[in-house]
Amino acid sequence: MKWIYNHYAKREVSILEGVMGFYDGEDRGCSTYGVSKLLNIPTILILNGAGTYITISAVLKGLLEYRRDNTIRAVIINNLSSSIHYRLIKDRIEQDFPHIMVLGWIKKNLPTLSSTHLGLDLKDLNEIETISREVLEYIDIDRLSLLTHNPSIVKEYPFLRFKKIDKRLAIVNDENFSFLYYDNLSFLKELFRDVTIVNSIQDEVIPRDCDIVYICGGYVETAEAYQKIKNSKRFKNSLIRHAKEKKAIYAECAGLLYLSKRVDSKEMSGILDIEFTLEKRFNRLGYYYSENGTKGHAFHYTKPTKATLKKGFDILSKRKNQKGEVGSWREGRVFGTYLHTMFRCNNLSHSPATSIF
């Protein structure tokens, strides 16, 4: 559904979301429901129709009534094998909920993107267009377009504005360090005087006049990912030089690993005197809080060694003030953490990372 979203995003499109996830996160201050309500844009639900036809209407009833101020306006039925099955579901939903548009259906067993231990395999992204065409085969695009004409969409800027920081920021973002939230990029461009992107795989260097480096999360610990950066000597040396000049570095997850001495036998930059191992099972998965209440997401298969654990600080826990384990390391103005943070929606004024800026 990514193609649909991208295609209609410029036309004030509705949000596309499956059943799992629409209300999830509302207890922690953010959900798809909350965002769609804030922006006052219609929501299209992707409902799994496999093995059901009347029960799916009951599921939709629950979603519609759980929060009556939701913006659900349409549904697409997923995982079907025939138009006959689709018609059974469509007729039932239209009978039970005349105000909900049924926009079409998606065949079962379509090709999918392959995955790695941390998510979708980026090598397959060139298949997006082909897969999207198959997804759209039985979806009524003209009816979907009707939802994009939304005169009541919120046009005012919905966030706090911050005073511009007169500093230059370099963001390390490429196939290895690829986990860059779009809004984080937008926020940082609003916040800093100048923002430049550095590609470590192409062995680009950190600019000498750069004040702060932000290294995104991603992949650096696997053999395949490590090969892409193993010989990026100019990039590595420029990052080490930046740290030696006592300039700030903020790194998330894979960025944290790259600041370390090594992951197993894979040598990293050595800027921080810490080490990690790559495990067969994930060590964190889900949403976490730091000790100061900053919330974010963590998902990783690496594990700090016992000696490294002793050097860390800032416990990451599933709930505020609960037991957890060390998830951040710091030396001077160099800070690395397992936590992926949405900058705009977190109050970072008391964050342990903020002082490095």
C-alpha positions in Angstrom: 0.0 0.0 0.0 3.0 2.3 0.1 2.5 3.2 -3.6 -1.1 4.3 -2.9 0.0 6.4 0.1 2.8 8.1 -1.9 0.5 8.6 -4.9 -2.1 10.4 -2.9 -0.1 12.1 -0.2 0.2 15.3 -2.2 -3.6 15.3 -2.5 -4.5 15.3 1.2 -4.9 11.6 1.2 -6.5 9.4 3.8 -4.4 7.2 6.1 -4.0 3.6 5.2 -3.8 1.3 8.2 -4.5 -2.3 9.0 -6.7 -3.4 12.0 -3.6 -4.0 14.1 -2.2 -0.7 14.9 -5.1 1.8 14.5 -5.6 2.5 18.2 -2.4 0.9 19.5 -0.1 3.4 21.1 -2.9 5.7 22.2 -2.1 4.8 25.8 1.4 6.2 25.2 0.3 9.4 23.5 0.4 8.5 19.8 -1.5 6.3 17.5 -2.8 6.3 13.9 -6.2 7.1 15.4 -4.7 10.1 17.2 -2.8 11.4 14.2 -5.8 11.1 11.8 -7.9 12.9 14.4 -5.4 15.6 14.9 -5.1 16.3 11.2 -8.8 15.6 10.5 -8.1 13.3 7.6 -10.1 10.2 6.6 -8.9 6.7 7.4 -9.0 3.6 5.2 -8.8 0.3 7.1 -7.2 -2.7 5.5 -9.2 -5.7 6.9 -8.2 -9.3 6.7 -11.0 -11.2 5.1 -9.5 -14.7 5.1 -11.9 -17.3 6.5 -14.8 -14.9 7.2 -17.6 -12.8 5.7 -20.0 -11.8 8.4 -17.5 -11.7 11.4 -15.5 -9.1 9.6 -18.5 -6.8 9.9 -18.5 -7.4 13.6 -14.8 -6.5 13.8 -15.5 -3.3 11.9 -18.3 -2.5 14.2 -15.9 -2.7 17.2 -13.4 -0.4 15.5 -16.1 2.1 14.7 -17.6 2.2 18.2 -14.4 1.9 20.3 -13.8 5.7 19.7 -16.8 7.3 18.0 -14.8 10.3 17.0 -12.6 8.3 14.7 -12.1 9.2 11.1 -12.7 5.8 9.5 -14.4 6.3 6.2 -13.6 3.3 4.0 -12.2 -0.2 4.0 -10.2 -2.5 1.7 -10.5 -6.2 2.2 -7.2 -8.1 2.2 -6.2 -11.8 1.7 -9.1 -13.0 -0.5 -9.0 -15.7 -3.2 -12.1 -14.7 -5.3 -14.5 -12.0 -6.3 -17.3 -14.1 -5.0 -15.9 -14.0 -1.5 -15.3 -10.3 -1.8 -18.9 -9.7 -2.8 -20.2 -11.6 0.3 -18.1 -9.3 2.5 -18.9 -6.1 0.6 -22.7 -6.7 0.7 -22.6 -7.3 4.4 -20.5 -4.3 5.2 -22.6 -2.0 3.0 -25.8 -3.3 4.6 -24.5 -2.8 8.1 -22.6 0.4 7.6 -24.0 2.5 4.6 -21.7 5.4 5.4 -18.5 3.2 5.0 -17.1 2.9 1.5 -15.9 -0.6 0.4 -13.1 0.2 -2.1 -12.1 -3.2 -3.2 -10.0 -6.2 -2.4 -6.5 -7.6 -2.5 -5.7 -11.2 -3.6 -4.1 -13.6 -1.3 -0.6 -15.0 -1.8 0.8 -12.0 -3.7 4.6 -11.7 -3.9 6.0 -9.9 -0.9 9.2 -8.2 0.0 11.7 -10.5 1.7 12.9 -9.7 5.2 16.0 -9.6 7.2 16.4 -9.9 11.0 15.4 -6.3 11.4 12.7 -5.9 8.8 12.3 -5.5 5.1 15.3 -6.3 2.9 16.2 -3.1 1.2 17.5 -5.0 -1.8 13.9 -5.7 -2.8 12.7 -2.1 -2.8 12.8 -2.0 -6.6 10.0 -4.5 -6.5 7.6 -2.0 -4.9 6.1 -0.8 -8.2 5.4 -4.3 -9.5 3.8 -5.4 -6.2 1.8 -2.2 -6.0 0.2 -2.8 -9.4 -0.9 -6.3 -8.3 -2.2 -4.9 -5.0 -4.2 -2.2 -6.9 -5.8 -4.7 -9.4 -9.2 -4.9 -7.7 -9.2 -1.5 -5.9 -11.5 1.3 -7.2 -9.1 4.2 -7.4 -11.8 6.6 -8.6 -13.8 6.0 -5.4 -10.6 6.2 -3.3 -9.9 9.6 -4.9 -13.2 10.9 -3.5 -11.7 10.7 0.0 -8.8 13.0 -0.9 -11.2 16.0 -1.4 -11.4 16.9 2.2 -12.1 20.6 2.7 -12.0 20.3 6.5 -8.4 19.1 6.7 -6.3 20.9 9.3 -4.0 23.4 7.5 -2.6 25.2 10.6 0.9 24.1 11.7 0.1 21.7 14.5 3.4 21.7 16.3 5.4 24.0 18.6 8.0 26.1 16.8 11.6 26.2 18.0 14.2 28.9 17.8 16.8 28.2 15.1 20.1 26.8 16.3 23.0 28.5 14.6 25.0 25.3 14.0 25.7 22.9 11.2 24.4 19.3 11.5 25.6 16.3 9.4 23.3 13.3 9.2 24.9 10.0 8.3 22.2 8.4 6.2 22.6 5.7 3.6 21.8 2.0 3.0 23.5 1.0 6.2 22.2 3.9 8.4 18.8 4.0 6.8 16.4 4.3 9.8 15.7 8.0 9.4 12.2 9.0 10.3 10.9 11.6 7.8 9.6 13.9 10.5 13.0 13.8 12.3 14.6 15.0 9.1 12.0 17.7 8.7 12.4 18.7 12.4 16.2 18.9 12.2 16.0 21.0 9.0 13.7 23.4 10.9 16.0 23.5 14.0 19.5 23.8 12.6 21.0 26.5 10.4 22.3 23.9 7.9 21.8 20.2 7.5 23.9 18.0 5.2 23.6 14.3 4.4 26.8 12.1 4.5 26.9 8.7 2.8 29.3 6.4 4.6 29.0 3.7 2.0 30.4 6.1 -0.6 33.1 7.0 1.8 32.1 10.6 2.1 33.7 12.6 4.9 32.2 14.6 7.8 32.7 18.3 6.8 35.3 20.0 8.9 33.0 22.9 9.7 30.3 20.6 11.0 29.3 21.1 14.7 27.2 18.0 15.3 26.9 14.5 13.7 23.7 12.4 13.9 24.2 8.8 12.9 20.9 7.0 12.1 20.0 3.5 13.0 20.0 0.7 10.4 22.4 -2.2 9.6 26.1 -2.4 10.3 26.4 -5.7 12.3 25.6 -8.2 9.6 28.3 -9.6 7.3 26.6 -8.1 4.3 26.1 -4.7 5.8 29.6 -4.5 7.3 31.2 -5.2 3.9 29.6 -2.0 2.5 31.4 0.2 5.1 34.4 -1.9 6.0 36.7 0.0 3.6 35.2 3.5 4.1 38.4 4.8 5.7 37.9 8.4 4.8 34.5 8.5 6.4 35.8 6.6 9.5 38.8 8.9 10.0 36.7 12.0 9.6 34.3 10.8 12.2 37.2 10.0 14.6 38.6 13.4 13.9 35.3 15.0 14.7 35.2 13.2 18.1 38.8 14.1 18.9 38.0 17.8 18.3 35.4 17.4 21.1 32.5 18.0 18.8 29.1 16.4 19.4 28.0 13.0 18.0 24.5 11.5 18.6 24.0 7.9 17.4 21.1 5.5 17.4 21.3 1.7 17.3 23.5 0.9 14.3 25.1 4.3 14.8 25.8 3.2 18.4 27.4 0.0 17.2 29.6 1.9 14.7 30.9 4.1 17.6 32.0 0.9 19.4 35.3 -0.9 19.1 33.7 -4.0 17.5 30.7 -6.3 17.0 32.1 -9.8 17.3 35.2 -9.7 15.1 34.0 -6.8 12.9 36.0 -3.7 13.7 34.1 -0.4 14.1 35.4 3.1 14.7 36.5 2.6 18.3 35.3 6.1 19.3 33.6 4.5 22.4 35.4 1.9 24.4 32.6 -0.6 24.2 31.9 -3.9 22.4 28.9 -5.9 21.2 27.9 -9.4 20.0 25.4 -10.4 17.4 22.9 -12.9 18.7 20.4 -15.2 17.0 17.4 -13.8 18.8 16.4 -10.2 19.4 17.3 -8.6 22.7 14.8 -5.7 22.6 11.6 -5.3 20.6 9.0 -2.6 21.1 8.5 0.8 22.8 10.7 1.8 25.6 11.3 4.7 28.0 14.6 6.2 29.1 15.1 7.1 32.7 14.1 10.7 32.0 10.8 9.7 30.3 11.9 10.0 26.7 10.0 7.4 24.7 11.1 5.6 21.6 11.4 2.3 19.8 14.1 -0.3 20.1 14.6 -3.4 18.0 18.0 -5.1 17.9 19.8 -8.5 17.8 23.1 -7.2 19.2 24.0 -7.4 22.9 26.6 -5.5 24.9 29.3 -7.5 26.5 29.4 -7.7 30.3 32.2 -5.1 30.5 30.3 -2.8 28.2 27.1 -3.1 30.3 29.1 -1.7 33.3 30.1 1.3 31.3 26.6 2.3 30.3 23.9 4.4 31.8 20.3 5.4 31.1 18.1 2.3 31.8 15.6 1.5 29.0 12.3 0.0 30.3 8.9 -1.0 28.9 7.1 1.3 31.3 8.2 4.4 33.2 10.2 3.7 36.4 10.2 0.0 35.8 13.1 -2.4 35.8 15.1 -2.5 32.6 18.6 -2.7 31.3 21.3 -0.2 30.2 20.7 1.0 26.7 23.0 4.1 26.3 26.7 4.9 26.5 28.5 8.2 26.6 32.0 9.7 26.7 32.3 13.5 26.6 30.1 14.8 23.8 29.7 11.5 22.1 26.4 9.8 22.9 25.1 6.5 21.6 21.8 4.8 22.4 19.6 1.8 21.3 16.5 4.1 21.5 15.1 5.4 18.2 13.4 8.6 19.1 10.8 10.9 17.4 12.5 14.2 18.3 9.5 16.5 17.8 7.1 14.7 20.2 9.6 14.2 23.0 10.7 16.9 25.5 14.4 16.5 25.0 15.3 19.5 27.2 16.3 17.2 30.0 17.6 14.3 27.9 21.1 13.0 28.7 21.8 13.5 25.0 20.9 17.2 24.9 23.9 18.5 26.7 26.2 17.2 24.0 24.8 19.9 21.7 
